Amino acid sequence: MDRPRGTGPGDITGDGCAVELYTLLPSLGEPEIVHSAAPAGASILELGCGTGRILRPLAGLGHPVLGVDQSEAMLARLPDLPTVCSPIETLRLGRRFGVVLLASNMINVDPGLRRAFLATCRGHLEGDGVAVFQQNPPGWFDTFGRSPRTRNDIPGIRVVIRSARRVPPRMHAEVEYHAGGRVWTQAWRSYEIGGEELEGDLSSAGLRFGRWLTGDQSWFTARPA
């Protein structure tokens, strides 16, 4: 698998995400995690916001928000919130935010693109702001793909792991999603990030590690260095 890909009904983005599927995905506590790390009423920029699964609840929690995604089809599902269509790595808004959010494990891309993402985060973060990240933690790479291969931990959606092949530091994965008689597939690579590598990448972008937000180390913050 050289690049992400996806199949199924409706629009499929360049990185293999199914727009119709993303409209069905519920928030699973992510907005509350971000809100807990954000100053009251802080403006939030979400990079890779998709259909607004996290962004819309954050707006409901009192934050001025702006969502960025490179898929016009995704952003079309967010007509009620301000958005910008752009790749993350080339985004230049000319303004800064109290919080910059990079969720959905997008930090686990290849190292070059990851550093570009982090530079975009820093470039749009206020001097006393906080960047919030979601990652696939080290333990995920040890357990993903093991039994059970069929999971029902997302309400209304059955997940079937077609394949999971670990070639450190990468995990090559292909998954089926079943919902309402429809089936989508998505295949992607996730890169494991070691502690020293993470600190080095943050530093190269002018950021420093802040704190873990969850016990499994899947959510963490960073601050301007």
Secondary structure as the mmCIF struct_conf table of DSSP 4:
data_model
#
loop_
_struct_conf.conf_type_id
_struct_conf.id
_struct_conf.beg_label_comp_id
_struct_conf.beg_label_asym_id
_struct_conf.beg_label_seq_id
_struct_conf.end_label_comp_id
_struct_conf.end_label_asym_id
_struct_conf.end_label_seq_id
BEND BEND1 ARG A 3 ARG A 3
STRN STRN1 ARG A 5 THR A 7
BEND BEND2 GLY A 8 GLY A 10
STRN STRN2 ILE A 12 ILE A 12
TURN_TY1_P TURN_TY1_P1 GLY A 14 ASP A 15
BEND BEND3 GLY A 16 GLY A 16
STRN STRN3 ALA A 18 ALA A 18
HELX_RH_AL_P HELX_RH_AL_P1 VAL A 19 LEU A 24
HELX_LH_PP_P HELX_LH_PP_P1 LEU A 25 SER A 27
BEND BEND4 GLY A 29 GLY A 29
HELX_RH_AL_P HELX_RH_AL_P2 GLU A 30 ALA A 37
BEND BEND5 ALA A 38 ALA A 38
HELX_LH_PP_P HELX_LH_PP_P2 PRO A 39 PRO A 39
TURN_TY1_P TURN_TY1_P2 ALA A 40 GLY A 41
STRN STRN4 ILE A 44 LEU A 47
TURN_TY1_P TURN_TY1_P3 GLY A 48 GLY A 48
TURN_TY1_P TURN_TY1_P4 GLY A 50 THR A 51
BEND BEND6 GLY A 52 GLY A 52
TURN_TY1_P TURN_TY1_P5 ARG A 53 ILE A 54
HELX_RH_AL_P HELX_RH_AL_P3 LEU A 55 GLY A 60
TURN_TY1_P TURN_TY1_P6 LEU A 61 GLY A 62
STRN STRN5 VAL A 65 ASP A 69
BEND BEND7 GLN A 70 GLN A 70
HELX_RH_AL_P HELX_RH_AL_P4 GLU A 72 LEU A 75
TURN_TY1_P TURN_TY1_P7 ALA A 76 ARG A 77
TURN_TY1_P TURN_TY1_P8 PRO A 79 ASP A 80
BEND BEND8 LEU A 81 LEU A 81
STRN STRN6 THR A 83 CYS A 85
HELX_RH_3T_P HELX_RH_3T_P1 ILE A 88 THR A 90
BEND BEND9 GLY A 94 GLY A 94
STRN STRN7 PHE A 97 LEU A 102
TURN_TY1_P TURN_TY1_P9 SER A 104 ASN A 105
HELX_RH_3T_P HELX_RH_3T_P2 MET A 106 ASN A 108
BEND BEND10 VAL A 109 VAL A 109
HELX_RH_AL_P HELX_RH_AL_P5 PRO A 111 GLY A 123
TURN_TY1_P TURN_TY1_P10 HIS A 124 HIS A 124
STRN STRN8 LEU A 125 GLN A 134
HELX_RH_AL_P HELX_RH_AL_P6 PRO A 138 THR A 143
TURN_TY1_P TURN_TY1_P11 PHE A 144 GLY A 145
BEND BEND11 ARG A 146 SER A 147
HELX_LH_PP_P HELX_LH_PP_P3 PRO A 148 PRO A 148
BEND BEND12 ARG A 149 ARG A 149
STRN STRN9 THR A 150 ILE A 154
TURN_TY1_P TURN_TY1_P12 PRO A 155 GLY A 156
STRN STRN10 ILE A 157 VAL A 167
TURN_TY1_P TURN_TY1_P13 PRO A 168 PRO A 169
STRN STRN11 ARG A 170 ALA A 179
TURN_TY1_P TURN_TY1_P14 GLY A 180 GLY A 181
STRN STRN12 ARG A 182 TYR A 191
HELX_RH_AL_P HELX_RH_AL_P7 GLY A 195 SER A 204
TURN_TY1_P TURN_TY1_P15 ALA A 205 GLY A 206
STRN STRN13 LEU A 207 TRP A 212
BEND BEND13 LEU A 213 THR A 214
TURN_TY1_P TURN_TY1_P16 GLY A 215 ASP A 216
BEND BEND14 GLN A 217 SER A 218
STRN STRN14 TRP A 219 PRO A 224
#
